[in-house]
């Protein structure tokens, strides 16, 4: 398994990260525990979760169950130091968690205590803000994104408030590092500048969507992260399964697949997306590569990448992904991928 030091820290993480959002819903607790065992056996030490998980669907009665799956893993106390656990505080709009309250110092304080208790641990390695209070262009909102209604003064005040709370939690040993999610270049720069000015915890990582089909991160975010030594934790690197080829151009729905529950896959489905997928599948075929392995290997190769978060509903899916974890793509493959991207930029 490929590993690296994450961002500016000394934290050593695997370049593949085990996502957990199905645990407690589509994936049973015992299967979740088996996934942790299997991941560790293959050198994957980073697990990503969130206090609002599981999802697909997200329900009030199951909210928080994924963290509890981790906390009930029979080996959590004996092997905790082998894991790097990243979780997130839920923000505004999700009524199942604190009735949709926005992120603040007080919500973080209670959320951290809840997550520590749920995961049966004394500390969280990376604590992330799930999305900005002011809004985000993630999840296909980029097509109509309009930041002109944002209140910058309120955001600056919010940053100061949260950083002070993060500072207390770091000093108390309850969290080790602080990260963002679904954030923009401007937002990230404000967090970085405030941390430097106030000598408060500095952003280590940003968790945004990134895949062959979604490359918003390639420009301003990539530049910022290079210069500030902040790494990307990429979610949806297989574009909700689209890049696996299993949907066969939209003509086939495997039993239990996400597309059965979410026909539009969160706004990813349109006429253009199948053309882009076909281009990448043909590259994989020409070079004798499994399309899942190719998509993940490409994501791991990106210069700003900290770790690539993948999810596996079943043990079979997990083992298939791990079988290609050491693949490194050659220059010819990378060149063809770039050509396909130019022909099919941002298809959704």
C-alpha positions in Angstrom: 0.0 0.0 0.0 1.3 3.5 -0.9 1.6 5.9 2.0 2.5 9.5 2.5 2.9 12.2 5.1 -0.4 14.1 5.1 0.0 17.8 4.2 2.3 19.7 6.4 2.0 17.2 9.3 4.0 14.1 10.4 0.8 12.0 10.1 1.5 8.9 7.9 -1.6 7.8 6.0 -2.4 5.3 3.3 -3.1 6.7 -0.1 -6.4 4.8 -0.1 -8.9 5.7 2.7 -11.7 3.4 3.8 -15.0 5.2 3.6 -17.7 4.1 6.0 -21.0 5.9 5.1 -22.9 2.6 4.4 -22.0 1.0 7.8 -25.1 0.5 9.8 -27.4 0.7 6.8 -26.5 -1.1 3.7 -23.5 -2.7 5.4 -24.0 -4.5 8.7 -21.9 -3.8 11.8 -20.2 -7.2 11.5 -19.4 -6.5 7.9 -18.1 -3.1 8.8 -15.7 -4.7 11.4 -14.6 -7.2 8.8 -13.8 -4.3 6.4 -11.6 -2.6 9.1 -9.7 -5.9 9.6 -9.3 -6.4 5.9 -8.2 -2.8 5.3 -5.5 -2.9 8.1 -4.3 -6.2 6.7 -3.7 -4.5 3.3 -2.0 -1.4 4.8 -5.0 0.9 4.7 -4.9 2.8 8.0 -7.2 5.8 7.3 -11.0 5.6 8.0 -13.3 8.4 7.1 -16.7 8.8 8.8 -19.1 11.5 10.0 -21.5 12.0 12.8 -24.5 12.0 10.4 -23.7 8.7 8.8 -25.0 6.2 7.5 -26.5 7.6 4.3 -28.4 6.2 1.4 -30.9 6.7 2.9 -30.1 9.1 5.8 -32.7 8.6 8.6 -33.2 10.0 12.0 -33.3 6.6 13.6 -29.9 5.6 12.2 -28.0 8.9 12.4 -24.8 8.3 14.2 -24.8 4.5 13.8 -21.7 4.5 11.6 -19.5 6.0 14.3 -21.0 3.5 16.7 -20.0 0.6 14.4 -16.4 1.9 14.6 -16.7 2.2 18.4 -18.1 -1.3 18.7 -15.3 -2.9 16.6 -14.0 -5.6 19.0 -10.4 -4.5 18.5 -10.9 -0.7 18.9 -9.0 -0.4 22.1 -6.2 -2.8 21.3 -5.5 -1.5 17.8 -6.6 2.2 18.0 -3.1 3.4 17.5 -3.0 1.6 14.1 -5.9 3.7 12.8 -6.1 7.3 11.6 -9.8 8.2 12.1 -11.3 11.3 10.4 -14.8 12.4 11.2 -17.0 15.4 10.6 -19.3 17.8 12.4 -22.6 18.1 10.7 -23.8 21.6 9.6 -26.9 23.5 8.7 -29.8 21.9 6.9 -29.7 18.3 8.2 -32.6 18.2 10.7 -31.6 14.8 12.0 -28.5 16.3 13.7 -29.1 19.1 16.3 -32.3 20.0 14.3 -30.1 21.4 11.5 -28.1 23.9 13.6 -25.2 25.6 11.8 -21.6 24.8 12.8 -20.4 26.9 15.7 -18.1 26.6 18.7 -20.9 25.2 20.9 -22.1 22.6 18.3 -18.5 21.5 17.8 -17.9 21.1 21.5 -21.0 18.8 21.9 -20.4 17.0 18.6 -16.8 16.1 19.5 -17.9 14.6 22.8 -20.6 12.6 21.1 -18.2 11.3 18.5 -15.6 10.3 21.1 -18.2 8.5 23.0 -19.7 6.8 19.9 -16.3 5.7 18.6 -15.1 4.5 22.0 -11.9 6.6 21.7 -10.1 9.3 23.5 -9.1 11.3 20.5 -10.0 12.0 16.8 -7.1 12.2 14.4 -8.7 14.6 11.8 -11.8 16.6 12.7 -13.5 18.2 9.7 -16.3 20.7 9.1 -18.7 18.8 6.8 -19.6 21.9 4.8 -19.4 25.7 5.1 -22.2 27.5 6.9 -22.2 30.1 4.1 -22.9 27.4 1.4 -20.9 25.5 -1.1 -20.7 24.8 -4.9 -20.3 21.1 -4.3 -22.9 18.5 -5.3 -23.6 20.0 -8.7 -24.4 23.4 -7.3 -21.4 24.8 -9.3 -23.7 25.4 -12.4 -25.7 28.1 -10.6 -23.3 29.1 -7.8 -23.8 32.7 -6.6 -21.8 33.8 -3.6 -23.1 37.4 -3.7 -25.5 36.8 -0.8 -22.7 35.7 1.5 -21.9 37.8 4.5 -18.1 38.0 4.7 -18.1 39.7 8.1 -20.2 36.9 9.6 -17.9 34.4 8.1 -14.7 36.0 9.6 -16.4 36.0 13.0 -17.4 32.3 12.5 -13.8 31.4 11.7 -12.5 33.1 14.8 -15.1 31.4 16.9 -14.4 27.9 15.5 -10.6 28.2 15.6 -10.8 29.2 19.3 -12.8 26.0 20.0 -10.5 23.9 17.9 -7.5 25.3 19.8 -9.1 24.2 23.1 -9.8 20.7 21.7 -6.3 20.3 20.4 -4.8 21.4 23.7 -7.1 19.0 25.5 -5.9 16.1 23.3 -9.4 15.4 22.0 -8.5 16.1 18.3 -5.1 16.1 16.6 -5.7 17.9 13.4 -8.4 20.1 11.8 -9.7 19.8 8.3 -12.4 21.2 6.0 -14.8 19.7 3.6 -16.8 20.9 0.5 -14.8 24.1 0.7 -13.6 26.7 -1.8 -10.2 28.3 -2.4 -11.3 31.6 -0.9 -12.8 29.9 2.1 -9.8 27.8 2.7 -7.5 30.8 2.4 -9.5 32.7 5.1 -9.1 29.7 7.5 -5.4 29.5 6.8 -4.8 33.3 7.2 -6.8 33.4 10.5 -4.9 30.4 11.9 -1.6 32.1 11.1 -2.6 35.5 12.5 -4.0 34.0 15.7 -1.6 31.1 16.1 -4.5 28.7 16.1 -4.9 25.2 14.6 -4.1 25.2 10.9 -6.1 23.4 8.2 -4.4 20.1 7.3 -6.7 18.7 4.7 -9.8 19.4 2.5 -12.3 16.7 1.7 -13.9 17.6 -1.7 -15.4 15.5 -4.5 -12.8 14.5 -7.1 -12.7 11.9 -9.9 -12.1 11.6 -13.6 -15.6 13.1 -14.0 -15.3 15.9 -11.5 -12.1 17.9 -11.6 -13.0 21.2 -10.1 -10.1 20.8 -7.7 -7.5 21.0 -10.5 -7.2 24.8 -10.7 -7.4 27.3 -7.8 -7.7 24.7 -5.1 -4.7 22.7 -6.5 -2.6 25.9 -6.5 -3.6 26.9 -3.0 -3.0 23.4 -1.6 0.5 23.2 -3.2 1.7 26.4 -1.7 0.1 25.9 1.7 1.0 22.2 2.0 -2.7 21.2 2.4 -3.8 17.9 1.0 -7.0 16.7 -0.6 -9.0 13.8 0.8 -11.0 12.9 -2.3 -14.5 11.6 -2.0 -16.5 9.9 -4.7 -13.4 8.9 -6.8 -15.5 6.4 -8.7 -18.4 8.9 -9.2 -20.9 6.9 -7.2 -19.9 3.7 -9.1 -20.3 5.2 -12.6 -16.6 4.8 -13.4 -16.7 1.1 -12.7 -18.8 0.5 -15.8 -21.3 -1.5 -14.0 -24.3 0.5 -15.2 -23.5 -0.2 -18.8 -24.5 3.2 -20.2 -27.6 3.3 -18.0 -29.1 0.2 -19.4 -28.4 -2.0 -16.4 -29.1 -1.6 -12.6 -27.4 -4.1 -10.4 -29.4 -5.3 -7.4 -28.6 -3.2 -4.3 -26.7 -0.5 -6.3 -26.8 3.1 -5.4 -28.5 4.0 -8.7 -31.5 1.8 -7.7 -32.1 4.0 -4.7 -31.0 7.3 -6.4 -31.8 7.1 -10.1 -30.0 10.4 -10.8 -27.1 9.7 -8.6 -27.2 13.1 -7.0 -27.4 14.9 -10.3 -24.6 13.0 -12.0 -26.8 11.4 -14.7 -27.2 13.2 -18.1 -26.5 12.4 -21.8 -22.9 13.7 -21.7 -21.8 11.6 -18.7 -22.2 8.3 -20.6 -20.0 9.5 -23.4 -17.3 10.5 -20.9 -17.5 7.2 -19.1 -17.3 5.3 -22.3 -14.1 7.1 -23.2 -12.4 6.1 -19.9 -13.7 2.5 -20.1 -12.1 2.2 -23.6 -8.8 3.5 -22.2 -8.9 0.9 -19.5 -9.7 -1.8 -22.0 -6.9 -0.8 -24.3 -4.3 -1.1 -21.6 -5.8 -4.2 -19.9 -6.7 -2.3 -16.8 -9.7 -2.8 -14.5 -11.7 0.5 -14.7 -12.0 0.7 -11.0 -8.3 0.2 -10.5 -7.5 2.8 -13.2 -9.8 5.5 -11.7 -8.3 5.0 -8.2 -4.7 4.8 -9.4 -5.2 8.0 -11.4 -6.6 9.8 -8.4 -3.8 8.6 -6.2 -1.2 9.9 -8.7 -2.4 13.5 -8.5 0.2 15.8 -6.9 -2.2 17.4 -4.3 -3.7 14.1 -3.2 -3.5 13.1 0.4 -5.8 10.0 0.3 -8.5 8.7 -1.9 -11.7 7.8 -0.1 -13.5 4.7 -1.4 -16.6 3.0 -0.1 -17.4 -0.7 -0.4 -20.9 -1.9 0.4 -19.7 -5.5 0.4 -16.6 -7.5 1.3 -16.3 -8.6 -2.4 -16.1 -4.9 -3.5 -13.5 -4.1 -0.9 -11.3 -7.0 -1.9 -11.6 -6.1 -5.5 -10.5 -2.5 -4.9 -7.6 -3.5 -2.7 -6.3 -5.9 -5.3 -5.4 -2.9 -7.4 -4.0 -0.7 -4.7 -0.4 -0.8 -5.9 -1.0 -0.1 -9.6 0.9 2.9 -11.0 -0.3 4.2 -14.3 2.2 4.7 -17.1 2.8 8.0 -19.1 0.8 6.7 -22.1 -2.2 5.9 -20.0 -2.0 9.3 -18.3 -1.7 11.1 -21.6 -4.8 9.3 -22.9 -6.7 10.2 -19.8 -5.8 13.9 -20.2 -7.0 13.7 -23.8 -10.3 12.2 -22.7 -10.7 14.9 -20.1 -10.3 17.6 -22.7 -12.9 16.0 -24.9 -15.3 15.5 -22.0 -14.7 18.2 -19.4 -16.9 18.2 -16.3 -19.8 16.2 -17.8 -22.0 16.8 -14.7 
